[in-house]
Amino acid sequence: MFKRVLIANRGEIALRVIRACQEMGIESVAVYSTADADALHVQLATRAICVGPAKAADSYLSPISLLTAAVESGCDAIHPGYGFLSENAEFADLCAKSGLRFIGPTGDMIRQMGNKAAARALMQKNGVPVVPGSDGPVPDSAAAAQLAAAIGYPVLIKASAGGGGRGMRRVDDPADLERLFDEARAEAVACFGDGELYLEKLILSPRHIEFQILADTQGNVIHLGERDCSIQRKNQKLMEESPSKALTPELRAAMGAAAVAAAKAAGYVNAGTIEFVVDREGHFYFIEMNTRIQVEHPVTEMVTGLDLVKEQLRIAAGLPLSVKQEDITLTGHALECRINAEDPTRGFCPCPGKTEFLHLPGGPGVRVDTLLYNGYAVSPYYDSLVAKVIVHAPTRLEAIRRMRRCLAELVIEGYPTTADFCHLILHHPDFVRGQYDTGFLAQNQEELLRWESQSLSEQ
């Protein structure tokens, strides 16, 4: 096992990795920008090293700064967390060349699955259902128009190197295709440095279901059940739950088998997520693979009792998985709400500021992963996620009631957050019945915001 691990990230995921390392007897080295000098991960790590100024490109996204910190502090490995360089194949390669173990897949695996068009082709070759669309990259808008006419509108233009909804455009009218194709390409170049695009048929009102997989260097591959990530705002997840009310036991088994087949086809090693959409008739389609730990991984941890970060460390050290597929059972129900420093009444505009007062919920079956403490100033330079509230209960209804109680108990003063908005979702009849899809927020956002405005006026 590793002696010392550098965490190439910040915020709650850096804290998550630090805590796993502490419990395994591994020293942790935190990195931070000048804007994060007072951050909690800096205070809790064994050692902390400043790697640059506030701008992420000059600190958390600087491979040379991170590798220099790792080598000079005598680290054996680097954990990238999520975001930043977690799915950067070149960074994974540089780690290996520097004699450092990258706690994740190899650079070649990241390239293979990180390119969404190439991943689609690999899945098709290995019998995993994919959404109808292009067999590979689409060279220009003329070719895209021809393909869209063949598969039928609406279609999605997607960046091959994309993620988080960036480089993605929905096209309902052929007259808009050329303009939206050019927009998607420009955004893909700006966000990922790669303008390659592909085309998919848009599955209307699907559920977004992802399966967590683990794969070790001995060839063992297992799945840990699903997470329903259909509560989304502009392709950004806001709430997740497991198990999904949309899946029957038979559909769950089929999708789990497909997820394992997808990971095996890629020769994948470490933790990863196979993402699917499920239509109203119960047909499922592969859309992409995330080659990193996910923001929403605690949901799976709550229903399986497995520590995914510790499994990542074990796998990267060459050890076999601590469990087999037959050992995995989903017990009870888990929900996660992402608490962002954003104002839902102003288009979810990021609202960084000083945390004037903080009170976190507790009690049975409650977990809060957060970077906050009283007096902490949320930085305007980075992602607006400030906390994740996760609950576990014997049934879905009990989990919903527990989450309502937790969000009512949560107090974050100093700036607006999405906590109240999530609290309102938990009271919406369609959500309570489990009758929702990826279009839920678009269809109900105006109503929810009206509820929130009324609530704020009454306070």
Secondary structure by P-SEA (a helix, b strand, c coil): cccbbbcccccaaaaaaaaaaaaacbbbbbbbccccccccccccccbbbbccccccccccccaaaaaaaaaaacccbbbbccccccccaaaaaaaaaaccccccccaaaaaaaaaaaaaaaaaaaaccccccccccccccaaaaaaaaaaaccccccccccccccccbbbbccccaaaaaaaaaaaaaaacccccccccccccccccbbbbbbbbccccbbbbcccccccccccccccccccccccccaaaaaaaaaaaaaaaaaaccccbbbbbbccccccbbbbccccccccccaaaaaaaccccaaaaaaaaaaccccccccccccccbbbbbbbbccccccccccbbbbcccbbbbbbcccccccccccccbbbbcccccccbbbbbbcccaaaaaaaaaaaaaaccccccccaaaaaaaaaacccccccccccccccccaaaaaaaaaaaaaac
